Amino acid sequence: MAGVRQQKSSQKKVARRGLMFVLSSPSGAGKTTLSRLLLKSDRKIALSISVTTRPKRPGEVNGRDYHFIDRGRFDAMVKSNELLEWAEVFGNFYGTPRRPVDKALEDGHDVLFDIDWQGTRQLRENARVDLVSVFILPPTVKELGRRLESRAQDAKAVILSRMAKAGDEMSHWPEYDYVIVNRDKAEAFAEVRAILAAERLKQVRQVGLSDFVRKLQSDLEVASTPIRYGRQRVRRAARRAKPARP
Protein backbone atom coordinates (compact mmCIF):
# COMPACT_ATOMS: atom_id res chain seq x y z
CA MET A 1 0.00 0.00 0.00
CA ALA A 2 2.85 2.39 0.82
CA GLY A 3 4.33 1.78 -2.63
CA VAL A 4 1.00 2.54 -4.28
CA ARG A 5 0.65 5.79 -2.33
CA GLN A 6 4.21 6.81 -3.22
CA GLN A 7 3.57 6.07 -6.90
CA LYS A 8 0.39 8.16 -6.92
CA SER A 9 2.08 11.08 -5.17
CA SER A 10 4.88 11.08 -7.76
CA GLN A 11 2.47 11.32 -10.68
CA LYS A 12 2.14 14.88 -11.96
CA LYS A 13 -1.31 16.30 -12.56
CA VAL A 14 -2.25 17.73 -15.94
CA ALA A 15 -1.79 21.51 -15.93
CA ARG A 16 -5.17 23.27 -16.07
CA ARG A 17 -6.29 26.83 -16.60
CA GLY A 18 -8.73 28.05 -13.98
CA LEU A 19 -12.33 28.94 -14.78
CA MET A 20 -14.76 31.65 -13.75
CA PHE A 21 -17.79 29.99 -12.14
CA VAL A 22 -20.83 32.28 -11.98
CA LEU A 23 -23.90 31.73 -9.83
CA SER A 24 -26.77 34.15 -10.45
CA SER A 25 -30.35 34.31 -9.28
CA PRO A 26 -33.07 36.69 -8.16
CA SER A 27 -32.53 37.79 -4.57
CA GLY A 28 -33.68 35.01 -2.27
CA ALA A 29 -33.41 32.13 -4.75
CA GLY A 30 -30.37 30.72 -2.99
CA LYS A 31 -27.21 31.65 -4.90
CA THR A 32 -25.43 33.02 -1.83
CA THR A 33 -26.22 29.92 0.25
CA LEU A 34 -25.00 27.64 -2.54
CA SER A 35 -21.88 29.76 -2.97
CA ARG A 36 -21.00 29.41 0.71
CA LEU A 37 -21.53 25.66 0.63
CA LEU A 38 -19.27 25.36 -2.41
CA LEU A 39 -16.50 27.43 -0.85
CA LYS A 40 -16.69 25.38 2.33
CA SER A 41 -16.48 22.02 0.56
CA ASP A 42 -14.06 22.74 -2.31
CA ARG A 43 -10.58 24.13 -1.64
CA LYS A 44 -9.88 24.48 -5.36
CA ILE A 45 -12.18 27.47 -5.78
CA ALA A 46 -12.10 30.91 -4.17
CA LEU A 47 -14.63 33.71 -4.07
CA SER A 48 -14.08 36.77 -6.19
CA ILE A 49 -14.31 39.66 -3.75
CA SER A 50 -16.29 42.42 -5.39
CA VAL A 51 -16.10 46.12 -4.68
CA THR A 52 -19.37 47.80 -3.78
CA THR A 53 -20.70 51.19 -2.81
CA ARG A 54 -23.51 49.82 -0.64
CA PRO A 55 -23.30 49.90 3.17
CA LYS A 56 -22.19 46.83 5.09
CA ARG A 57 -24.90 44.47 6.32
CA PRO A 58 -24.80 42.96 9.82
CA GLY A 59 -22.11 40.29 10.01
CA GLU A 60 -20.30 41.32 6.84
CA VAL A 61 -16.54 41.95 6.95
CA ASN A 62 -14.67 44.33 4.68
CA GLY A 63 -12.25 42.36 2.48
CA ARG A 64 -13.99 39.04 3.13
CA ASP A 65 -17.51 39.62 1.83
CA TYR A 66 -16.90 42.78 -0.21
CA HIS A 67 -14.46 45.63 -0.53
CA PHE A 68 -16.64 48.55 0.60
CA ILE A 69 -15.65 51.74 -1.21
CA ASP A 70 -17.20 55.12 -1.95
CA ARG A 71 -18.68 56.19 -5.28
CA GLY A 72 -15.67 58.31 -6.22
CA ARG A 73 -13.25 55.39 -5.92
CA PHE A 74 -15.65 53.16 -7.84
CA ASP A 75 -15.93 55.61 -10.73
CA ALA A 76 -12.13 55.88 -10.86
CA MET A 77 -11.81 52.08 -11.14
CA VAL A 78 -14.31 52.01 -14.00
CA LYS A 79 -12.49 54.79 -15.83
CA SER A 80 -9.09 53.08 -15.54
CA ASN A 81 -10.50 49.68 -16.71
CA GLU A 82 -9.69 48.01 -13.38
CA LEU A 83 -12.99 46.10 -13.33
CA LEU A 84 -13.86 42.98 -15.32
CA GLU A 85 -17.53 43.81 -14.89
CA TRP A 86 -19.69 46.26 -12.98
CA ALA A 87 -23.36 47.03 -12.53
CA GLU A 88 -25.83 49.13 -10.60
CA VAL A 89 -28.21 47.06 -8.47
CA PHE A 90 -30.94 48.64 -6.34
CA GLY A 91 -29.16 52.00 -6.37
CA ASN A 92 -25.75 50.60 -5.37
CA PHE A 93 -22.75 49.79 -7.56
CA TYR A 94 -20.88 46.47 -7.68
CA GLY A 95 -17.80 45.44 -9.63
CA THR A 96 -15.12 42.74 -9.98
CA PRO A 97 -11.44 43.77 -9.79
CA ARG A 98 -9.62 42.47 -12.86
CA ARG A 99 -6.07 41.80 -11.63
CA PRO A 100 -6.66 39.11 -8.95
CA VAL A 101 -8.97 37.14 -11.26
CA ASP A 102 -6.48 37.11 -14.15
CA LYS A 103 -3.73 35.93 -11.80
CA ALA A 104 -5.87 33.13 -10.35
CA LEU A 105 -6.86 31.76 -13.76
CA GLU A 106 -3.25 31.74 -14.98
CA ASP A 107 -2.22 29.82 -11.85
CA GLY A 108 -4.89 27.17 -12.45
CA HIS A 109 -7.27 28.30 -9.70
CA ASP A 110 -11.03 28.63 -10.11
CA VAL A 111 -12.87 31.82 -9.15
CA LEU A 112 -16.48 31.92 -7.93
CA PHE A 113 -18.72 34.87 -8.81
CA ASP A 114 -21.91 35.70 -6.95
CA ILE A 115 -23.19 38.31 -9.44
CA ASP A 116 -26.31 39.26 -11.40
CA TRP A 117 -27.11 38.92 -15.11
CA GLN A 118 -25.62 42.30 -15.97
CA GLY A 119 -22.22 41.34 -14.59
CA THR A 120 -22.42 37.91 -16.19
CA ARG A 121 -23.11 39.44 -19.59
CA GLN A 122 -20.00 41.61 -19.29
CA LEU A 123 -17.86 38.65 -18.23
CA ARG A 124 -19.13 36.72 -21.26
CA GLU A 125 -18.09 39.56 -23.54
CA ASN A 126 -14.63 39.84 -21.95
CA ALA A 127 -13.73 36.18 -21.30
CA ARG A 128 -16.20 33.72 -22.83
CA VAL A 129 -13.85 30.72 -22.90
CA ASP A 130 -13.11 31.00 -19.17
CA LEU A 131 -16.74 31.47 -18.15
CA VAL A 132 -19.20 28.89 -16.79
CA SER A 133 -22.55 30.41 -15.83
CA VAL A 134 -25.35 28.90 -13.73
CA PHE A 135 -28.73 30.52 -13.07
CA ILE A 136 -30.65 29.56 -9.92
CA LEU A 137 -34.45 29.72 -9.99
CA PRO A 138 -36.81 29.52 -6.99
CA PRO A 139 -39.43 26.75 -7.03
CA THR A 140 -42.34 29.18 -6.45
CA VAL A 141 -42.95 32.89 -5.92
CA LYS A 142 -44.29 32.11 -2.44
CA GLU A 143 -41.04 30.37 -1.48
CA LEU A 144 -39.03 33.25 -2.90
CA GLY A 145 -40.89 35.70 -0.64
CA ARG A 146 -40.48 33.44 2.38
CA ARG A 147 -36.73 33.23 1.88
CA LEU A 148 -36.37 36.98 1.53
CA GLU A 149 -38.33 37.59 4.73
CA SER A 150 -36.44 34.90 6.66
CA ARG A 151 -33.11 36.64 6.02
CA ALA A 152 -34.26 39.51 8.26
CA GLN A 153 -31.66 41.78 6.67
CA ASP A 154 -33.85 44.16 4.66
CA ALA A 155 -36.77 46.45 5.37
CA LYS A 156 -40.23 45.50 4.08
CA ALA A 157 -40.01 48.08 1.31
CA VAL A 158 -36.70 46.62 0.12
CA ILE A 159 -38.15 43.09 0.12
CA LEU A 160 -41.09 44.26 -1.99
CA SER A 161 -38.70 45.97 -4.36
CA ARG A 162 -36.67 42.79 -4.75
CA MET A 163 -39.81 40.76 -5.40
CA ALA A 164 -40.95 43.26 -8.04
CA LYS A 165 -37.60 43.01 -9.83
CA ALA A 166 -37.41 39.21 -9.67
CA GLY A 167 -39.46 38.75 -12.84
CA ASP A 168 -37.07 40.82 -14.92
CA GLU A 169 -34.06 39.04 -13.44
CA MET A 170 -35.55 35.61 -14.17
CA SER A 171 -36.14 36.57 -17.80
CA HIS A 172 -32.38 36.33 -18.40
CA TRP A 173 -32.13 32.60 -17.69
CA PRO A 174 -31.63 31.72 -21.42
CA GLU A 175 -28.30 33.59 -21.37
CA TYR A 176 -26.78 31.06 -18.96
CA ASP A 177 -25.02 27.76 -19.63
CA TYR A 178 -26.96 25.89 -16.93
CA VAL A 179 -30.20 26.42 -14.99
CA ILE A 180 -31.03 24.88 -11.60
CA VAL A 181 -34.41 25.04 -9.84
CA ASN A 182 -33.58 25.27 -6.15
CA ARG A 183 -36.37 23.16 -4.63
CA ASP A 184 -34.06 21.48 -2.15
CA LYS A 185 -30.75 22.92 -0.96
CA ALA A 186 -28.87 19.61 -0.88
CA GLU A 187 -30.10 18.57 -4.32
CA ALA A 188 -29.30 21.96 -5.86
CA PHE A 189 -25.83 21.90 -4.30
CA ALA A 190 -25.14 18.44 -5.73
CA GLU A 191 -26.07 19.75 -9.18
CA VAL A 192 -23.76 22.75 -8.80
CA ARG A 193 -20.86 20.47 -7.86
CA ALA A 194 -21.55 18.16 -10.80
CA ILE A 195 -21.44 21.08 -13.23
CA LEU A 196 -18.16 22.34 -11.81
CA ALA A 197 -16.55 18.89 -11.91
CA ALA A 198 -17.49 18.38 -15.56
CA GLU A 199 -16.33 21.83 -16.64
CA ARG A 200 -12.93 21.35 -15.03
CA LEU A 201 -12.35 18.33 -17.28
CA LYS A 202 -13.08 20.11 -20.56
CA GLN A 203 -10.25 19.74 -23.04
CA VAL A 204 -9.91 23.48 -23.63
CA ARG A 205 -9.07 24.05 -19.94
CA GLN A 206 -6.54 21.24 -19.59
CA VAL A 207 -3.72 23.24 -21.13
CA GLY A 208 -1.15 20.63 -20.14
CA LEU A 209 -2.78 17.75 -22.02
CA SER A 210 -0.47 17.92 -25.04
CA ASP A 211 2.65 17.66 -22.88
CA PHE A 212 1.03 14.95 -20.76
CA VAL A 213 0.16 12.80 -23.79
CA ARG A 214 3.60 13.29 -25.35
CA LYS A 215 5.15 12.10 -22.08
CA LEU A 216 2.91 9.03 -22.07
CA GLN A 217 3.90 8.25 -25.64
CA SER A 218 7.58 8.69 -24.84
CA ASP A 219 7.32 6.42 -21.78
CA LEU A 220 5.44 3.86 -23.84
CA GLU A 221 8.17 3.86 -26.48
CA VAL A 222 10.82 3.28 -23.81
CA ALA A 223 8.78 0.55 -22.13
CA SER A 224 8.10 -1.26 -25.41
CA THR A 225 11.76 -1.30 -26.56
CA PRO A 226 12.84 -4.35 -24.47
CA ILE A 227 9.74 -6.19 -25.65
CA ARG A 228 10.61 -5.61 -29.31
CA TYR A 229 14.22 -6.61 -28.77
CA GLY A 230 13.12 -9.68 -26.85
CA ARG A 231 10.87 -10.81 -29.67
CA GLN A 232 13.66 -10.29 -32.19
CA ARG A 233 16.01 -12.45 -30.11
CA VAL A 234 13.38 -15.20 -29.91
CA ARG A 235 12.90 -15.16 -33.68
CA ARG A 236 16.66 -15.29 -34.31
CA ALA A 237 17.08 -18.18 -31.87
CA ALA A 238 14.23 -20.04 -33.55
CA ARG A 239 15.83 -19.64 -36.95
CA ARG A 240 19.16 -20.94 -35.65
CA ALA A 241 17.50 -23.94 -34.03
CA LYS A 242 15.59 -24.86 -37.16
CA PRO A 243 17.19 -27.96 -38.78
CA ALA A 244 18.75 -27.49 -42.17
CA ARG A 245 16.98 -28.96 -45.16
CA PRO A 246 18.56 -32.13 -46.63
N, C-alpha and C positions, 0 to 999 in steps of 0.2 A: 504493500500500500504506500509506503514511504517513497518507493521508486516511482510509482505512478504520480504521486503528488509533485515530486521534483520535476518529472517530465512535463507535466501540465504547466508548472510555474515557469519553465524555461521557454515555453512556446510563446512567440510574440503575437500580439493581437493585430488584426488588420487596421491600419491607420484609417480614421474616419473623420470627416468634417462634421462639425456640430450642426444642429438644426434649430430653427426658431419655431417653437411649439405654442400656438395661440389658442387660448380658450376664451370664447366670447359668449355673452348671453344677455338677455334683459336683466336688469337688477332684480335679484331675488330668485333667479332660476338655478343658481348653485355653482357658478363658475369659480367663485372665490373659495368655497368649501372644497371643491375638487382640486383646485390648485394647491391648497395647503396639504391635502392628503398625498398628492403626487410628490411634493417637495419633501414630505416626511418619509416617504417610502423609497425614494429613488435618489441616490447620491450623485447620479450622473447628470442631473439637471438642476439648474439654479434659476431663481426668479430674476427677471429683469426689473430693476428698481426704477420706476418712473419718477419724473419730476412732476409736481403739481402745484397749482396755485390755491387749491382749496385748503381750508383749515384742517388740522389734525382731528381725528375722531378719538373717542375714549379708547385707550389701550394701544393706539398706534405709536410707533417709534420712528423718529426721523432717521433715514438711512437704512432702515430695515423694511418698512412698509412702503414708504415713498421718500423722495427728497422734497421737502416742503420749501418752496421758493416764492418770491414775490413776482408780480406780473412783469416788472421791468426786467428782471433776470431772465424770465421765460422768453420774452420778446427778443432779447439779445441772443439767446440760444437758437431761436428760430432763424434769425437773420444771418447768423454765422454758420448755418447748416450743421449744427451740433446734434440735431435730433433726427432719428430714423423716421419717426412719425409723431404727429401731435394732433390734438383735437380739443374742441370745446364741448364739455358735457355738463349740462345743468348749470351753466354759468361759470364753471371753473375750467381751467386748462390743464391738460395732461400731455406728457411727451416722453419718448424713450431716448435716452442718451445713446449716441451712435458708437462711440469709441469702445466701451466695455463689451458691447455685443459683438462687434467685429473681432475683437481679440479672443473672445470665448469660442466663436465658431472656428477660427483658425487653429485653436488649440484642441479641437475635437470635443468641446463641451456643448451641451444643449442648453438653450435659454428658453424659459417659460414666460409667456406674455399673458397677462390678465387685462385685456384691452377690449374696446368696442369695435364695431364694424368700420368706423371711420379710420381708426388706427390700422386695422387689419388691411384695409384697402391700400393704404399708403405703403405698408410693408410689402404687399404683393407687387406693387409697382417698382419698389426699390430692390427687392431680393426674392423673386418668385421661387427660384430653385431651392433656397434654404428654408422656405416657409411651409409649415403644416398647420392648417387652420381647422378648428373644431368649434361648432356652434352648439350651445346647450339650450334646449327648450324646456319650459315647465310642462308638466302633464296637463294642468288645467289653469284657468285664470284664477279660480278660487284658491288653489294651492300657491300660486304666485303671490297673491295678496297676503296669505297667511305667513309665508316666509318673510316677506318684507316687514310685517308687523312684529314678528317674533324677534327680529334683530334688535329692536328697541334702540336704534341708533339715530333715527330720523323723525322729524316732526310729522304730524298727520298730513300737513299740506305737501311735504316733500314726498311722502309715500304715494299720495294721490297723483302727484306729478310724474313719478316713476311709472305708475300703473298706466297713465295716459300715454306715455311715450313707448311703452312696451310693444305695442302693435307695430309701430314704425321700425323699431329695432329688430323684431322678429321677421319683418319682410325681407331682411338681407340674408336669410339662411341660405339661399341658392349660391351665394358667393363663396361659401366655405367648402373645404374638401370633405369634411365629415359633419354629420348632425347626430346628436344624442338627445333623446327625450329622457329627462332626469326624473323618472318615476320613483326610483329607489337609489339611494346614495351609493350603496355598495355595488349595485349592478352598473350604474353609470361610471363609477370609478374603474371597474374592471374593463369596461369598454374603452375608456381613456388610455389605460395602460396598454391594452392590446394595439391600439392605433400607434402609440409611440414606439412600441417594440417593432412593429412591422416597418415603420418609416425609417428607423435606424438601420435596417438591413437593406434598404434600397441601394442598388448598384451605384447610382450617381453620388451617394454620400460616402461610400467606402473607397476613398481616394487611394488607399494603399493596396487595392486588389491586384493591380497589374504586377506590382513588385512581389506580392505574396504568391501569385500563381507562377511567376518566373522562378521564384525560389523553389517552389514545389517541383517544377519541371526539372530544374537543375539537380535537386536532391534525388529525383527519380532516375535521372540519367546516371548519376554516380552509383546509386543502389543497384541498378540493372546491369552495370558493367561486369561484375564478377559472374553474374548469371550467364551472360553471353559468352564470356571466356570459358566458363565451365562447360557449356554445351559444345563449344568448339573442340575442347580437349576430349570430350566423350566421343565426338564424331571421328576425330583423328585416331583415337585409340581403337575404335571399332573398325576403321579401315585397315589399320595395321594388323589387327587380329583376324581379319577375314582371310581364309585360306586361298592361296593362289590357284588359278584355274590350271588344269592339266594341259 
